[in-house]
Amino acid sequence: MTKLFNRVVEVITGDLRFNNTDLDIEFNIPFDDDLEPNLSDLTIYNLSSTTRNKLKRGQLITVNAGYKDDKGVILSGYIDYVTSSLKGTDRSTLIKVIDSQPFNSKKTLQKSFKQKIKADQLIRELAKAINLKIAVIKLPNNIIYKKGFSIDDVVIKKIQDIAKDCGASAYISRSQAYIRSIKDGDNHRFVLNSDTGLVESPEYFEEEKDGKTIKGYKAKSLLQYRMNTASIIELQSVETKSKVRVRKGKHICNGSSFYTEVEAIL
């Protein structure tokens, strides 16, 4: 754990930059394996009124976290709203952050598409209708809808259904939408063990979903920016030595707490 010292938190938005050396900063940043935007809590203490007034809804905001010799992005999103309140002698400013570019996640659509349209074409058309920007689309089975395709439903739900039919997972990570195999991910060649921050024994789990048995582990470590949705990690402990793909979790900074929790599947 030689690198896991001197905690670093940086918040960047517009022309503002904050860090945990000058200010107390807390956060609760969830991430998961679907297209529904996640809402993160970011609290900064004792900002001036001038600075607070510069925090605007819809403004891009980035949070970097880690350690002096090893830090990275854990959140890239847009400010949803800001509120401020007194807590004793301290003033806390709560910033709610949506982890995606603005798009209409509730929009419904009634439309028919041409015969022989491919699934990737269809997904792009539907994404365009709700202003959802796709970073990666890689379908294991690019279905051809020979008779065409009709929708009369919430668009984001249909995108997820089509992705599922093609053997893919659809999710948002750091403001980007990804549609690719549940087995595909971002391989940073990161090994999670007691030397790199694993703080508890991983907990094995099994669950039934859509007629399939999903197996994996729940793990907790010192805060690790490399662990996010679709991160591929090598999990090493007394219980297991496995390559797993992260499907959901959270980054936490609160008082003395500075950790990441994940659920990862085999």
Residue pairs with C-beta under 8 A, 6 or more apart in sequence:
1 195
1 196
1 197
1 222
3 67
3 69
3 70
4 67
4 70
4 196
4 197
4 222
5 67
5 68
6 67
6 68
6 69
7 20
7 65
7 66
7 67
7 223
7 258
8 19
8 20
8 64
8 65
8 66
8 67
8 68
8 71
9 19
9 20
9 25
9 27
9 63
9 64
9 65
9 253
10 17
10 18
10 19
10 20
10 63
10 64
10 65
10 71
11 17
11 18
11 19
11 25
11 42
11 44
11 61
11 62
11 63
12 18
12 61
12 62
12 63
12 64
13 55
13 59
13 60
13 61
13 62
13 79
14 54
14 56
14 59
14 60
15 54
16 51
16 54
16 55
18 25
18 44
18 47
19 25
23 44
23 45
23 46
23 47
24 44
24 45
24 46
24 90
25 42
25 43
25 44
25 45
25 253
26 41
26 42
26 43
26 253
26 254
26 255
27 40
27 41
27 42
27 43
27 63
27 65
27 75
27 251
27 252
27 253
27 254
28 40
28 41
28 250
28 251
28 252
28 254
29 38
29 40
29 41
29 42
29 63
29 74
29 75
29 99
29 250
29 251
29 252
30 38
30 39
30 40
30 248
30 249
30 250
31 38
31 99
31 173
31 228
31 229
31 248
31 249
31 250
31 251
32 38
32 171
32 229
32 247
32 248
32 249
33 169
33 171
33 229
33 230
33 247
33 248
34 160
34 170
34 171
34 172
35 105
35 132
35 156
35 159
35 160
35 170
35 171
35 172
35 177
36 105
36 156
37 98
37 99
37 100
37 105
37 172
38 98
38 99
38 172
39 80
39 96
39 97
39 98
39 99
40 75
40 77
40 96
40 97
40 98
40 99
41 94
41 95
41 96
41 97
42 61
42 63
42 75
42 94
42 95
42 96
42 97
43 92
43 93
43 94
43 95
44 92
44 93
44 95
45 90
45 91
45 92
45 93
46 90
46 91
47 84
47 91
47 93
52 82
52 84
52 93
55 79
55 82
55 93
55 95
56 79
56 82
57 79
57 80
57 81
57 82
58 78
58 79
58 102
59 78
59 79
60 76
60 77
60 78
61 75
61 76
61 77
61 78
61 79
61 95
61 97
62 73
62 75
62 76
63 73
63 74
63 75
63 76
64 71
64 72
64 73
64 74
64 225
65 71
65 72
65 74
65 223
65 225
65 251
65 253
66 72
66 223
66 224
66 225
71 225
72 225
72 226
73 174
73 225
74 223
74 225
74 228
74 251
75 97
75 99
75 174
75 251
76 99
76 174
76 175
77 97
77 98
77 99
77 100
77 174
77 175
78 97
78 98
78 100
78 101
78 102
78 175
79 95
79 96
79 97
80 96
80 97
80 98
81 96
82 93
82 94
82 95
82 96
83 93
83 94
84 91
84 92
84 93
84 94
85 91
85 92
85 94
86 92
99 172
99 173
99 174
99 175
100 172
100 175
100 177
101 131
101 132
101 133
101 175
102 131
103 130
103 131
103 132
103 133
104 130
104 131
104 155
105 130
105 156
106 154
107 129
107 130
107 154
107 155
107 156
108 152
108 153
108 154
108 155
109 126
109 129
109 151
109 152
109 153
109 155
109 158
110 151
110 152
111 150
111 151
112 148
112 149
112 150
112 151
113 122
113 125
113 145
113 148
113 149
113 150
113 151
114 148
115 145
115 146
115 147
115 148
116 144
116 145
116 146
116 148
117 144
117 145
117 148
117 149
118 142
118 143
118 144
118 145
119 139
119 141
119 142
119 143
119 144
119 145
119 162
119 165
119 166
120 137
120 139
120 142
122 145
122 149
122 162
123 134
123 137
123 159
123 162
123 163
123 179
124 134
124 137
126 151
126 155
126 158
126 159
126 162
127 133
127 134
127 159
127 177
129 155
130 155
130 156
132 156
132 159
132 177
133 176
133 177
134 177
134 178
134 179
135 176
135 177
135 178
136 176
136 178
136 179
136 180
137 178
137 179
137 180
138 168
138 179
138 180
138 181
138 184
139 163
139 166
139 167
139 168
139 179
139 180
140 166
140 167
140 168
140 181
141 165
141 166
141 167
142 166
143 162
143 165
143 166
151 158
159 170
159 179
160 170
163 169
163 170
163 179
164 170
167 181
167 182
168 179
168 180
168 181
168 182
169 178
169 179
169 180
169 181
169 182
169 230
170 177
170 178
170 179
171 177
171 178
171 229
171 230
172 178
172 229
173 228
173 229
173 230
174 228
178 230
182 245
182 265
183 245
184 230
185 230
185 231
185 232
185 245
185 246
186 228
186 230
186 231
186 232
187 232
188 226
188 231
188 232
188 233
189 234
190 196
190 224
190 226
190 227
190 231
190 233
190 234
191 233
191 234
191 236
192 198
192 219
192 221
192 224
192 227
192 233
192 234
192 235
192 236
193 235
193 236
193 237
194 237
196 221
196 224
197 221
197 222
197 223
197 224
198 219
198 220
198 221
198 235
198 236
198 237
199 220
199 221
199 222
199 259
200 219
200 220
201 237
201 238
201 239
202 217
202 218
202 219
202 235
202 237
202 239
202 240
203 217
203 218
203 219
204 215
204 216
204 217
204 239
204 240
205 215
205 216
205 217
205 218
205 263
206 213
206 214
206 215
207 213
207 214
208 214
214 265
215 265
215 266
216 244
216 247
216 263
216 264
216 265
216 266
217 235
217 240
217 242
217 244
217 263
217 264
217 266
218 261
218 262
218 263
218 264
219 235
219 261
219 262
219 264
220 259
220 260
220 261
220 262
221 227
221 259
221 260
222 258
222 259
222 260
223 251
223 252
223 253
223 258
223 259
223 260
224 260
225 251
226 233
227 233
227 246
227 249
227 260
227 262
228 246
228 249
229 246
229 247
229 248
229 249
230 245
230 246
230 247
231 245
231 246
232 243
232 244
232 245
232 246
233 243
233 244
233 246
233 264
234 241
234 242
234 243
235 241
235 242
235 243
235 244
235 264
242 266
243 266
244 264
244 265
244 266
245 264
245 265
246 262
246 263
246 264
247 263
247 264
247 265
248 262
248 263
249 260
249 261
249 262
249 263
250 260
250 261
251 259
251 260
252 258
252 259
252 260
252 261
